[in-house]
């Protein structure tokens, strides 16, 4: 399903658009990226994981595009655990581990171990505040040239419409409490605050929405 916002089109990502989406990710989350990959990160790891995600749930991996290229992306999944099971069934974690050990991803292992421990602590609270299923907004980012133009809201609405069409009753996301622009977008697209969780870096605000009531 494709939607329009002026000259901007929002729809499922094409394989050739993933490198541009990765570029936006590396820019938007540069601090954490540098911790793991250094000052000149290789895109291979994200391309491998995102290619699998797009193949597995193509209508949930969305991009906003105009004539100049990709403006932003968002990845929604109907089930985090389902996505994990499909990855395991296809042997992807072993493939990614081999590529990482062979140096293809350029990972800084000491920092990666810290982030993995942090992720383990964080995911221990993954079931909190949920009442239905485990649908999730996994990631969203907008290119700097397109911020403030409604691109993030368009991506959110398209993702919520996808989940509503799949019969999802609840979707969850986490956002840092000081990320006011993102929180504003989430409020405007029907998300409400449910509580807070934390990792070693600080608090996360947990928000949920019913896609059928917001799409």
C-alpha positions as CSV (number, residue, x, y, z in Angstrom):
1,X,0.0,0.0,0.0
2,X,1.4,3.4,-1.0
3,X,0.3,6.8,0.4
4,X,1.1,10.4,-0.6
5,X,2.1,13.5,1.3
6,X,2.4,16.2,-1.3
7,X,5.3,15.2,-3.5
8,X,6.4,12.5,-0.9
9,X,5.4,8.9,-1.4
10,X,5.3,6.4,1.5
11,X,5.3,2.7,0.8
12,X,7.2,-0.6,1.3
13,X,11.0,-0.2,0.8
14,X,12.6,-1.5,-2.4
15,X,15.8,-3.5,-2.1
16,X,17.7,-0.7,-3.8
17,X,16.5,1.8,-1.2
18,X,18.0,0.0,1.8
19,X,21.5,1.6,1.4
20,X,19.9,5.0,1.6
21,X,17.9,4.0,4.7
22,X,21.1,2.7,6.3
23,X,22.8,6.0,5.6
24,X,19.9,7.8,7.4
25,X,20.2,5.4,10.3
26,X,24.0,5.9,10.6
27,X,23.5,9.7,10.7
28,X,20.5,9.6,13.1
29,X,22.1,7.3,15.6
30,X,25.7,8.2,15.1
31,X,26.8,8.1,18.8
32,X,25.8,4.5,19.3
33,X,27.1,3.6,15.8
34,X,30.5,5.0,16.6
35,X,30.7,3.0,19.8
36,X,30.4,-0.3,17.9
37,X,31.8,0.5,14.5
38,X,34.2,3.4,15.0
39,X,34.3,6.7,13.1
40,X,34.0,5.1,9.7
41,X,31.3,2.5,10.1
42,X,30.7,-0.2,7.5
43,X,27.1,-0.5,6.4
44,X,27.3,-4.3,5.8
45,X,25.8,-5.4,9.1
46,X,22.7,-3.2,8.9
47,X,22.2,-4.1,5.2
48,X,22.3,-7.8,6.1
49,X,19.9,-7.5,9.0
50,X,17.5,-5.0,7.2
51,X,17.5,-7.1,4.0
52,X,16.3,-10.0,6.1
53,X,13.7,-7.9,7.8
54,X,12.4,-6.5,4.5
55,X,12.2,-9.9,3.0
56,X,10.4,-11.3,6.0
57,X,7.9,-8.5,6.6
58,X,8.0,-6.3,3.4
59,X,4.9,-4.3,4.1
60,X,6.2,-3.3,7.5
61,X,9.5,-1.9,6.3
62,X,8.5,1.5,5.0
63,X,10.3,4.4,3.3
64,X,9.3,7.9,2.5
65,X,10.7,9.0,-0.9
66,X,10.6,11.9,-3.3
67,X,12.3,12.4,-6.7
68,X,15.6,13.0,-5.0
69,X,15.6,9.7,-3.0
70,X,14.8,8.3,0.4
71,X,13.7,10.8,3.0
72,X,13.1,8.5,5.9
73,X,12.2,5.0,7.0
74,X,10.3,3.1,9.6
75,X,10.2,-0.6,10.5
76,X,7.1,-2.1,12.1
77,X,6.7,-5.8,13.0
78,X,3.6,-7.6,13.9
79,X,5.6,-9.8,16.3
80,X,9.1,-9.4,17.6
81,X,9.2,-13.0,18.8
82,X,8.0,-14.2,15.4
83,X,10.7,-12.2,13.6
84,X,13.3,-13.7,15.9
85,X,12.0,-17.3,15.3
86,X,12.1,-16.8,11.5
87,X,15.7,-15.5,11.8
88,X,16.7,-18.6,13.8
89,X,14.9,-21.0,11.5
90,X,16.8,-19.6,8.5
91,X,20.2,-19.7,10.3
92,X,20.7,-16.0,10.0
93,X,22.3,-15.4,13.4
94,X,25.0,-17.9,12.6
95,X,25.7,-16.3,9.2
96,X,25.8,-12.8,10.8
97,X,28.1,-14.1,13.6
98,X,30.5,-15.6,11.0
99,X,30.6,-12.4,9.0
100,X,31.2,-10.4,12.1
101,X,34.1,-12.7,13.2
102,X,35.6,-12.5,9.8
103,X,35.9,-8.7,10.0
104,X,33.3,-7.9,7.4
105,X,31.3,-5.6,9.8
106,X,34.3,-3.8,11.4
107,X,32.9,-4.3,14.9
108,X,34.7,-3.1,18.1
109,X,34.1,-6.1,20.3
110,X,34.6,-4.6,23.7
111,X,32.0,-2.0,23.1
112,X,29.7,-4.5,21.4
113,X,29.8,-6.7,24.5
114,X,28.7,-3.8,26.6
115,X,25.8,-2.9,24.3
116,X,24.7,-6.6,24.2
117,X,24.6,-6.7,28.0
118,X,22.7,-3.5,28.0
119,X,20.2,-4.9,25.5
120,X,19.8,-8.1,27.6
121,X,18.9,-6.0,30.6
122,X,16.5,-3.9,28.5
123,X,14.7,-6.8,26.9
124,X,14.0,-8.3,30.3
125,X,11.2,-5.7,30.6
126,X,9.9,-6.3,27.0
127,X,6.6,-7.8,28.2
128,X,5.8,-5.0,30.6
129,X,3.0,-2.6,29.8
130,X,1.7,-5.0,27.0
131,X,-1.9,-6.3,27.0
132,X,-2.0,-7.8,23.5
133,X,0.8,-9.5,21.4
134,X,4.2,-8.2,20.8
135,X,3.9,-5.9,17.8
136,X,6.6,-3.1,17.8
137,X,7.9,-0.1,16.1
138,X,11.5,-1.2,15.9
139,X,13.1,1.9,14.4
140,X,12.3,5.1,12.6
141,X,14.5,8.0,11.3
142,X,14.2,10.9,8.9
143,X,16.9,12.5,6.9
144,X,17.9,16.0,8.1
145,X,16.7,17.7,4.9
146,X,13.2,16.3,5.4
147,X,12.6,17.0,9.1
148,X,9.7,19.2,10.1
149,X,7.8,18.4,7.0
150,X,5.5,15.7,8.3
151,X,7.5,12.8,7.0
152,X,7.7,11.0,10.3
153,X,4.0,11.3,10.8
154,X,3.3,9.9,7.4
155,X,5.6,6.9,8.1
156,X,3.9,6.3,11.4
157,X,0.4,6.5,9.9
158,X,1.4,4.1,7.1
159,X,2.9,1.7,9.6
160,X,-0.2,1.8,11.9
161,X,-2.4,1.2,8.8
162,X,-0.3,-1.9,8.0
163,X,-0.7,-3.2,11.5
164,X,-4.4,-2.5,11.6
165,X,-4.9,-4.5,8.3
166,X,-3.0,-7.4,10.0
167,X,-5.4,-7.4,12.9
168,X,-2.9,-6.1,15.5
169,X,-4.6,-4.8,18.6
170,X,-1.6,-3.1,20.2
171,X,1.8,-1.8,19.2
172,X,4.5,-0.7,21.5
173,X,7.5,1.6,21.2
174,X,10.2,3.1,23.4
175,X,11.6,6.6,23.3
176,X,14.0,8.6,25.4
177,X,12.0,11.0,27.6
178,X,14.0,14.0,26.4
179,X,13.3,13.3,22.7
180,X,10.4,15.9,22.6
181,X,10.1,16.0,18.7
182,X,9.6,12.2,18.5
183,X,7.2,12.1,21.5
184,X,5.1,14.8,19.8
185,X,4.9,12.7,16.6
186,X,3.9,9.6,18.6
187,X,1.2,11.5,20.6
188,X,-0.2,13.0,17.3
189,X,-0.5,9.5,15.8
190,X,-2.4,8.0,18.7
191,X,0.3,6.7,21.1
192,X,-0.2,7.1,24.9
193,X,2.3,6.8,27.7
194,X,2.2,3.5,29.6
195,X,5.2,3.8,31.9
196,X,9.0,3.8,32.0
197,X,11.8,1.3,31.8
198,X,15.5,1.8,31.8
199,X,18.8,0.5,30.6
200,X,22.4,1.3,31.7
201,X,22.2,4.7,29.9
202,X,19.0,5.9,31.5
203,X,15.2,5.9,31.2
204,X,13.0,5.0,28.3
205,X,9.4,6.1,27.9
206,X,7.1,3.2,26.9
207,X,4.1,4.1,24.7
208,X,1.4,2.0,23.0
209,X,-1.3,2.5,20.5
210,X,-4.2,0.5,19.1
211,X,-3.6,0.6,15.3
212,X,-7.3,0.1,14.4
213,X,-8.2,3.3,16.3
214,X,-5.5,5.4,14.9
215,X,-4.9,4.3,11.3
